[in-house]
Amino acid sequence: MLIASLVLLAAAVYYAALCALRPFAPCRKCRGLGQIERFGKPRMCPRCHNGKLRLRIGRRAFNAWLRTRHAGTRSTPTLMKDSR
């Protein structure tokens, strides 16, 4: 049980580091080529629109968490001088 937990933790740390260092991965449908073959002719990939890359799921979740955190936190108040 301990070994399985450590392996799971190591995999999560590895994926988090991968998402931080390389947030983009090749498109799954075209494998990073930007085109797929359809009816014998090359066509633009409908998933990445010839962009060849996609944002990783972990990075997408992290960006959503950052947006939510930024929207929910207060900005630091500024001190106002009294004009007496």
MOPAC internal coordinates of N, CA, C and O (Angstrom, degrees):
PM7 1SCF
backbone

  N    0.0000 0     0.00 0     0.00 0    0    0    0
  C    1.4491 1     0.00 0     0.00 0    1    0    0
  C    1.5200 1   110.76 1     0.00 0    2    1    0
  O    1.2310 1   120.53 1   140.11 1    3    2    1
  N    1.3166 1   116.59 1   -39.89 1    3    2    1
  C    1.4531 1   120.71 1   179.75 1    5    3    2
  C    1.5273 1   111.12 1   -66.05 1    6    5    3
  O    1.2310 1   120.93 1   139.29 1    7    6    5
  N    1.3180 1   115.83 1   -40.71 1    7    6    5
  C    1.4713 1   119.52 1  -179.49 1    9    7    6
  C    1.5273 1   110.25 1   -66.02 1   10    9    7
  O    1.2310 1   120.28 1   138.45 1   11   10    9
  N    1.3300 1   117.07 1   -41.55 1   11   10    9
  C    1.4627 1   120.51 1   178.93 1   13   11   10
  C    1.5296 1   110.72 1   -63.34 1   14   13   11
  O    1.2310 1   120.16 1   140.72 1   15   14   13
  N    1.3229 1   117.30 1   -39.28 1   15   14   13
  C    1.4653 1   120.62 1   178.19 1   17   15   14
  C    1.5229 1   111.29 1   -65.86 1   18   17   15
  O    1.2310 1   120.73 1   139.60 1   19   18   17
  N    1.3188 1   116.21 1   -40.40 1   19   18   17
  C    1.4651 1   119.98 1   178.86 1   21   19   18
  C    1.5203 1   111.50 1   -67.18 1   22   21   19
  O    1.2310 1   120.27 1   140.93 1   23   22   21
  N    1.3185 1   117.08 1   -39.07 1   23   22   21
  C    1.4675 1   120.52 1   177.63 1   25   23   22
  C    1.5265 1   109.99 1   -64.62 1   26   25   23
  O    1.2310 1   120.07 1   137.31 1   27   26   25
  N    1.3174 1   117.47 1   -42.69 1   27   26   25
  C    1.4650 1   121.31 1   178.50 1   29   27   26
  C    1.5268 1   111.15 1   -64.26 1   30   29   27
  O    1.2310 1   120.09 1   138.25 1   31   30   29
  N    1.3123 1   117.43 1   -41.75 1   31   30   29
  C    1.4568 1   121.90 1   177.70 1   33   31   30
  C    1.5260 1   110.72 1   -64.73 1   34   33   31
  O    1.2310 1   120.20 1   137.77 1   35   34   33
  N    1.3339 1   117.22 1   -42.23 1   35   34   33
  C    1.4702 1   120.83 1   178.65 1   37   35   34
  C    1.5273 1   110.98 1   -63.94 1   38   37   35
  O    1.2310 1   120.02 1   140.53 1   39   38   37
  N    1.3247 1   117.57 1   -39.47 1   39   38   37
  C    1.4591 1   120.86 1   178.25 1   41   39   38
  C    1.5279 1   110.89 1   -65.48 1   42   41   39
  O    1.2310 1   120.12 1   139.83 1   43   42   41
  N    1.3214 1   117.38 1   -40.17 1   43   42   41
  C    1.4672 1   120.85 1   178.97 1   45   43   42
  C    1.5255 1   111.05 1   -66.23 1   46   45   43
  O    1.2310 1   120.12 1   139.04 1   47   46   45
  N    1.3193 1   117.37 1   -40.96 1   47   46   45
  C    1.4709 1   121.04 1   178.29 1   49   47   46
  C    1.5228 1   110.31 1   -65.91 1   50   49   47
  O    1.2310 1   120.64 1   139.15 1   51   50   49
  N    1.3297 1   116.38 1   -40.85 1   51   50   49
  C    1.4667 1   120.30 1   178.40 1   53   51   50
  C    1.5241 1   110.94 1   -62.49 1   54   53   51
  O    1.2310 1   119.94 1   135.20 1   55   54   53
  N    1.3368 1   117.72 1   -44.80 1   55   54   53
  C    1.4572 1   120.90 1  -179.55 1   57   55   54
  C    1.5270 1   111.50 1   -67.05 1   58   57   55
  O    1.2310 1   120.09 1   142.69 1   59   58   57
  N    1.3219 1   117.43 1   -37.31 1   59   58   57
  C    1.4633 1   120.51 1   177.37 1   61   59   58
  C    1.5267 1   110.43 1   -64.64 1   62   61   59
  O    1.2310 1   120.09 1   138.58 1   63   62   61
  N    1.3263 1   117.44 1   -41.42 1   63   62   61
  C    1.4660 1   120.45 1   177.43 1   65   63   62
  C    1.5224 1   110.80 1   -66.66 1   66   65   63
  O    1.2310 1   120.27 1   141.50 1   67   66   65
  N    1.3238 1   117.08 1   -38.50 1   67   66   65
  C    1.4587 1   120.81 1   178.37 1   69   67   66
  C    1.5204 1   110.79 1   -64.24 1   70   69   67
  O    1.2310 1   120.23 1   138.71 1   71   70   69
  N    1.3241 1   117.16 1   -41.29 1   71   70   69
  C    1.4635 1   120.59 1   178.55 1   73   71   70
  C    1.5259 1   111.68 1   -67.13 1   74   73   71
  O    1.2310 1   120.15 1   148.26 1   75   74   73
  N    1.3200 1   117.32 1   -31.74 1   75   74   73
  C    1.4611 1   120.38 1   179.43 1   77   75   74
  C    1.5237 1   111.00 1   -76.03 1   78   77   75
  O    1.2310 1   120.20 1   138.85 1   79   78   77
  N    1.3282 1   117.22 1   -41.15 1   79   78   77
  C    1.4651 1   120.38 1  -175.76 1   81   79   78
  C    1.5259 1   112.99 1   -83.74 1   82   81   79
  O    1.2310 1   120.08 1   141.32 1   83   82   81
  N    1.3156 1   117.46 1   -38.68 1   83   82   81
  C    1.4591 1   122.00 1  -179.13 1   85   83   82
  C    1.5243 1   108.92 1  -131.84 1   86   85   83
  O    1.2310 1   120.08 1   -97.09 1   87   86   85
  N    1.3381 1   117.45 1    82.91 1   87   86   85
  C    1.4659 1   119.56 1  -174.39 1   89   87   86
  C    1.5277 1   113.69 1   -70.00 1   90   89   87
  O    1.2310 1   119.64 1   162.58 1   91   90   89
  N    1.3206 1   118.29 1   -17.42 1   91   90   89
  C    1.4590 1   120.99 1  -178.98 1   93   91   90
  C    1.5172 1   110.23 1  -107.41 1   94   93   91
  O    1.2310 1   120.77 1   -36.58 1   95   94   93
  N    1.3332 1   116.13 1   143.42 1   95   94   93
  C    1.4527 1   123.29 1   178.76 1   97   95   94
  C    1.5285 1   107.89 1  -128.70 1   98   97   95
  O    1.2310 1   120.01 1   -18.61 1   99   98   97
  N    1.3220 1   117.59 1   161.39 1   99   98   97
  C    1.4731 1   119.15 1   176.77 1  101   99   98
  C    1.5268 1   111.24 1   -61.68 1  102  101   99
  O    1.2310 1   120.98 1   -32.15 1  103  102  101
  N    1.3081 1   115.73 1   147.85 1  103  102  101
  C    1.4623 1   121.74 1   177.67 1  105  103  102
  C    1.5282 1   108.99 1   -60.04 1  106  105  103
  O    1.2310 1   120.69 1   -40.28 1  107  106  105
  N    1.3309 1   116.29 1   139.72 1  107  106  105
  C    1.4685 1   119.91 1  -177.64 1  109  107  106
  C    1.5198 1   112.51 1   -74.74 1  110  109  107
  O    1.2310 1   120.27 1   148.26 1  111  110  109
  N    1.3034 1   117.10 1   -31.74 1  111  110  109
  C    1.4654 1   119.77 1  -175.34 1  113  111  110
  C    1.5253 1   111.77 1   -76.72 1  114  113  111
  O    1.2310 1   120.07 1   134.73 1  115  114  113
  N    1.3302 1   117.47 1   -45.27 1  115  114  113
  C    1.4678 1   120.29 1  -177.22 1  117  115  114
  C    1.5237 1   112.46 1  -101.80 1  118  117  115
  O    1.2310 1   119.82 1   179.82 1  119  118  117
  N    1.3263 1   117.95 1    -0.18 1  119  118  117
  C    1.4655 1   124.60 1  -179.35 1  121  119  118
  C    1.5341 1   111.94 1    58.38 1  122  121  119
  O    1.2310 1   120.58 1  -147.05 1  123  122  121
  N    1.3207 1   116.49 1    32.95 1  123  122  121
  C    1.4513 1   121.42 1   175.85 1  125  123  122
  C    1.5156 1   114.61 1    84.98 1  126  125  123
  O    1.2310 1   119.54 1  -168.29 1  127  126  125
  N    1.3246 1   118.47 1    11.71 1  127  126  125
  C    1.4615 1   120.96 1   179.77 1  129  127  126
  C    1.5170 1   112.68 1   -91.12 1  130  129  127
  O    1.2310 1   119.97 1   153.59 1  131  130  129
  N    1.3186 1   117.66 1   -26.41 1  131  130  129
  C    1.4574 1   121.45 1   179.87 1  133  131  130
  C    1.5155 1   113.16 1    89.94 1  134  133  131
  O    1.2310 1   120.26 1   168.84 1  135  134  133
  N    1.3292 1   117.11 1   -11.16 1  135  134  133
  C    1.4581 1   120.97 1   179.74 1  137  135  134
  C    1.5159 1   109.63 1  -135.38 1  138  137  135
  O    1.2310 1   121.40 1   -29.64 1  139  138  137
  N    1.3313 1   114.94 1   150.36 1  139  138  137
  C    1.4571 1   120.67 1   173.10 1  141  139  138
  C    1.5236 1   106.85 1  -124.74 1  142  141  139
  O    1.2310 1   120.98 1   -21.60 1  143  142  141
  N    1.3075 1   115.74 1   158.40 1  143  142  141
  C    1.4604 1   119.28 1   177.82 1  145  143  142
  C    1.5170 1   108.23 1   -97.63 1  146  145  143
  O    1.2310 1   121.17 1   -54.44 1  147  146  145
  N    1.3033 1   115.36 1   125.56 1  147  146  145
  C    1.4543 1   120.69 1  -178.37 1  149  147  146
  C    1.5209 1   108.04 1  -133.63 1  150  149  147
  O    1.2310 1   120.35 1   -57.86 1  151  150  149
  N    1.3085 1   116.95 1   122.14 1  151  150  149
  C    1.4594 1   123.92 1  -177.36 1  153  151  150
  C    1.5296 1   111.51 1    55.34 1  154  153  151
  O    1.2310 1   121.09 1  -143.89 1  155  154  153
  N    1.3376 1   115.52 1    36.11 1  155  154  153
  C    1.4595 1   120.89 1   176.41 1  157  155  154
  C    1.5177 1   114.98 1    82.98 1  158  157  155
  O    1.2310 1   120.01 1  -178.57 1  159  158  157
  N    1.3171 1   117.58 1     1.43 1  159  158  157
  C    1.4674 1   120.93 1  -179.67 1  161  159  158
  C    1.5230 1   109.54 1  -121.87 1  162  161  159
  O    1.2310 1   120.21 1   -38.22 1  163  162  161
  N    1.3234 1   117.20 1   141.78 1  163  162  161
  C    1.4735 1   118.68 1   175.91 1  165  163  162
  C    1.5250 1   110.73 1   -71.73 1  166  165  163
  O    1.2310 1   121.26 1   -46.98 1  167  166  165
  N    1.3221 1   115.19 1   133.02 1  167  166  165
  C    1.4672 1   121.49 1   179.07 1  169  167  166
  C    1.5245 1   108.93 1  -126.46 1  170  169  167
  O    1.2310 1   121.15 1   -20.65 1  171  170  169
  N    1.3301 1   115.40 1   159.35 1  171  170  169
  C    1.4474 1   120.08 1   175.93 1  173  171  170
  C    1.5310 1   109.13 1   -67.97 1  174  173  171
  O    1.2310 1   120.64 1   -40.51 1  175  174  173
  N    1.3176 1   116.38 1   139.49 1  175  174  173
  C    1.4635 1   121.45 1  -178.94 1  177  175  174
  C    1.5311 1   109.51 1   -64.58 1  178  177  175
  O    1.2310 1   119.86 1   -53.53 1  179  178  177
  N    1.3492 1   117.87 1   126.47 1  179  178  177
  C    1.4652 1   119.43 1  -179.01 1  181  179  178
  C    1.5234 1   113.48 1   -73.54 1  182  181  179
  O    1.2310 1   120.07 1   161.55 1  183  182  181
  N    1.3148 1   117.47 1   -18.45 1  183  182  181
  C    1.4616 1   120.20 1  -177.44 1  185  183  182
  C    1.5205 1   111.84 1   -84.72 1  186  185  183
  O    1.2310 1   119.85 1   132.75 1  187  186  185
  N    1.3399 1   117.90 1   -47.25 1  187  186  185
  C    1.4679 1   120.21 1  -175.56 1  189  187  186
  C    1.5263 1   112.63 1  -104.70 1  190  189  187
  O    1.2310 1   119.64 1   174.48 1  191  190  189
  N    1.3326 1   118.29 1    -5.52 1  191  190  189
  C    1.4625 1   123.28 1   179.38 1  193  191  190
  C    1.5271 1   111.49 1    52.69 1  194  193  191
  O    1.2310 1   121.25 1  -131.60 1  195  194  193
  N    1.3271 1   115.22 1    48.40 1  195  194  193
  C    1.4589 1   123.88 1   177.85 1  197  195  194
  C    1.5239 1   112.65 1    66.32 1  198  197  195
  O    1.2310 1   120.16 1  -161.59 1  199  198  197
  N    1.3362 1   117.30 1    18.41 1  199  198  197
  C    1.4545 1   121.06 1   177.76 1  201  199  198
  C    1.5161 1   112.45 1   -84.54 1  202  201  199
  O    1.2310 1   120.25 1   158.57 1  203  202  201
  N    1.3230 1   117.12 1   -21.43 1  203  202  201
  C    1.4556 1   125.76 1   174.92 1  205  203  202
  C    1.5223 1   114.62 1    71.96 1  206  205  203
  O    1.2310 1   119.18 1   167.93 1  207  206  205
  N    1.3165 1   119.17 1   -12.07 1  207  206  205
  C    1.4590 1   121.35 1  -177.90 1  209  207  206
  C    1.5239 1   110.16 1  -129.18 1  210  209  207
  O    1.2310 1   121.23 1   -22.21 1  211  210  209
  N    1.3273 1   115.25 1   157.79 1  211  210  209
  C    1.4589 1   121.63 1   175.80 1  213  211  210
  C    1.5217 1   107.93 1  -136.31 1  214  213  211
  O    1.2310 1   120.28 1   -23.74 1  215  214  213
  N    1.3108 1   117.06 1   156.26 1  215  214  213
  C    1.4531 1   121.76 1   177.30 1  217  215  214
  C    1.5260 1   108.52 1   -81.79 1  218  217  215
  O    1.2310 1   120.12 1   -47.85 1  219  218  217
  N    1.3212 1   117.38 1   132.15 1  219  218  217
  C    1.4620 1   121.39 1  -179.31 1  221  219  218
  C    1.5158 1   110.22 1   -63.73 1  222  221  219
  O    1.2310 1   120.66 1   -27.72 1  223  222  221
  N    1.3264 1   116.35 1   152.28 1  223  222  221
  C    1.4630 1   121.96 1  -177.41 1  225  223  222
  C    1.5263 1   110.76 1   -62.73 1  226  225  223
  O    1.2310 1   120.21 1   138.93 1  227  226  225
  N    1.3198 1   117.20 1   -41.07 1  227  226  225
  C    1.4620 1   120.91 1   179.61 1  229  227  226
  C    1.5160 1   112.10 1   -64.47 1  230  229  227
  O    1.2310 1   120.30 1   140.59 1  231  230  229
  N    1.3242 1   117.02 1   -39.41 1  231  230  229
  C    1.4593 1   120.69 1   178.50 1  233  231  230
  C    1.5233 1   110.94 1   -69.53 1  234  233  231
  O    1.2310 1   120.91 1   143.14 1  235  234  233
  N    1.3400 1   115.86 1   -36.86 1  235  234  233
  C    1.4644 1   119.67 1   177.62 1  237  235  234
  C    1.5219 1   110.77 1   -63.65 1  238  237  235
  O    1.2310 1   120.27 1   139.08 1  239  238  237
  N    1.3326 1   117.10 1   -40.92 1  239  238  237
  C    1.4619 1   121.28 1   177.85 1  241  239  238
  C    1.5244 1   110.88 1   -66.71 1  242  241  239
  O    1.2310 1   120.22 1   139.84 1  243  242  241
  N    1.3304 1   117.19 1   -40.16 1  243  242  241
  C    1.4607 1   120.95 1   178.66 1  245  243  242
  C    1.5264 1   111.10 1   -64.44 1  246  245  243
  O    1.2310 1   120.02 1   138.19 1  247  246  245
  N    1.3416 1   117.56 1   -41.81 1  247  246  245
  C    1.4610 1   120.92 1   178.11 1  249  247  246
  C    1.5336 1   111.03 1   -63.92 1  250  249  247
  O    1.2310 1   120.33 1   140.77 1  251  250  249
  N    1.3383 1   116.98 1   -39.23 1  251  250  249
  C    1.4678 1   120.08 1   177.64 1  253  251  250
  C    1.5177 1   110.63 1   -65.02 1  254  253  251
  O    1.2310 1   120.33 1   139.81 1  255  254  253
  N    1.3303 1   116.98 1   -40.19 1  255  254  253
  C    1.4659 1   121.18 1   177.45 1  257  255  254
  C    1.5296 1   110.38 1   -63.27 1  258  257  255
  O    1.2310 1   120.00 1   138.21 1  259  258  257
  N    1.3329 1   117.60 1   -41.79 1  259  258  257
  C    1.4716 1   120.57 1   178.62 1  261  259  258
  C    1.5205 1   111.24 1   -63.56 1  262  261  259
  O    1.2310 1   120.26 1   137.75 1  263  262  261
  N    1.3459 1   117.11 1   -42.25 1  263  262  261
  C    1.4638 1   119.94 1   178.87 1  265  263  262
  C    1.5250 1   110.92 1   -63.32 1  266  265  263
  O    1.2310 1   120.28 1   137.49 1  267  266  265
  N    1.3224 1   117.08 1   -42.51 1  267  266  265
  C    1.4624 1   121.25 1   179.45 1  269  267  266
  C    1.5226 1   110.57 1   -65.14 1  270  269  267
  O    1.2310 1   120.52 1   137.21 1  271  270  269
  N    1.3006 1   116.61 1   -42.79 1  271  270  269
  C    1.4698 1   120.62 1   179.84 1  273  271  270
  C    1.5187 1   110.62 1   -64.84 1  274  273  271
  O    1.2310 1   120.68 1   137.49 1  275  274  273
  N    1.3290 1   116.31 1   -42.51 1  275  274  273
  C    1.4626 1   120.12 1   179.94 1  277  275  274
  C    1.5282 1   111.13 1   -65.34 1  278  277  275
  O    1.2310 1   120.10 1   141.74 1  279  278  277
  N    1.3139 1   117.42 1   -38.26 1  279  278  277
  C    1.4638 1   120.80 1  -179.92 1  281  279  278
  C    1.5224 1   111.95 1   -72.55 1  282  281  279
  O    1.2310 1   120.04 1   153.77 1  283  282  281
  N    1.3360 1   117.54 1   -26.23 1  283  282  281
  C    1.4508 1   120.39 1  -175.22 1  285  283  282
  C    1.5109 1   115.29 1   -96.00 1  286  285  283
  O    1.2310 1   119.56 1   169.04 1  287  286  285
  N    1.3294 1   118.45 1   -10.96 1  287  286  285
  C    1.4565 1   120.02 1  -178.81 1  289  287  286
  C    1.5180 1   109.96 1   -96.33 1  290  289  287
  O    1.2310 1   121.53 1   -28.91 1  291  290  289
  N    1.3119 1   114.68 1   151.09 1  291  290  289
  C    1.4551 1   119.72 1   178.03 1  293  291  290
  C    1.5223 1   109.91 1   -83.83 1  294  293  291
  O    1.2310 1   121.11 1   -30.58 1  295  294  293
  N    1.2906 1   115.48 1   149.42 1  295  294  293
  C    1.4566 1   118.47 1   173.75 1  297  295  294
  C    1.5306 1   108.24 1   -77.84 1  298  297  295
  O    1.2310 1   120.44 1   -22.10 1  299  298  297
  N    1.3111 1   116.77 1   157.90 1  299  298  297
  C    1.4620 1   119.96 1  -178.71 1  301  299  298
  C    1.5222 1   108.86 1   -71.15 1  302  301  299
  O    1.2310 1   119.93 1   -46.43 1  303  302  301
  N    1.3246 1   117.73 1   133.57 1  303  302  301
  C    1.4640 1   119.80 1  -178.72 1  305  303  302
  C    1.5251 1   110.87 1   -70.90 1  306  305  303
  O    1.2310 1   121.20 1   -34.07 1  307  306  305
  N    1.3052 1   115.30 1   145.93 1  307  306  305
  C    1.4572 1   120.17 1   177.24 1  309  307  306
  C    1.5151 1   108.79 1   -98.12 1  310  309  307
  O    1.2310 1   120.75 1   -35.57 1  311  310  309
  N    1.2845 1   116.17 1   144.43 1  311  310  309
  C    1.4738 1   121.32 1   178.88 1  313  311  310
  C    1.5221 1   108.63 1   -79.26 1  314  313  311
  O    1.2310 1   121.25 1   -46.75 1  315  314  313
  N    1.3155 1   115.21 1   133.25 1  315  314  313
  C    1.4544 1   119.55 1  -179.69 1  317  315  314
  C    1.5211 1   107.99 1  -108.49 1  318  317  315
  O    1.2310 1   121.00 1   -45.08 1  319  318  317
  N    1.3103 1   115.69 1   134.92 1  319  318  317
  C    1.4612 1   120.80 1   178.04 1  321  319  318
  C    1.5253 1   109.40 1   -79.44 1  322  321  319
  O    1.2310 1   121.15 1   -40.40 1  323  322  321
  N    1.2923 1   115.41 1   139.60 1  323  322  321
  C    1.4602 1   120.03 1   175.42 1  325  323  322
  C    1.5243 1   108.75 1   -76.12 1  326  325  323
  O    1.2310 1   120.54 1   -47.11 1  327  326  325
  N    1.2763 1   116.57 1   132.89 1  327  326  325
  C    1.4590 1   120.50 1   179.54 1  329  327  326
  C    1.5213 1   109.50 1  -101.12 1  330  329  327
  O    1.2310 1   120.77 1  -109.70 1  331  330  329
  N    1.3078 1   116.12 1    70.30 1  331  330  329
  C    1.4756 1   120.48 1  -179.33 1  333  331  330
  C    1.4686 1   110.88 1   -96.97 1  334  333  331
  O    1.2310 1   120.10 1   180.00 1  335  334  333

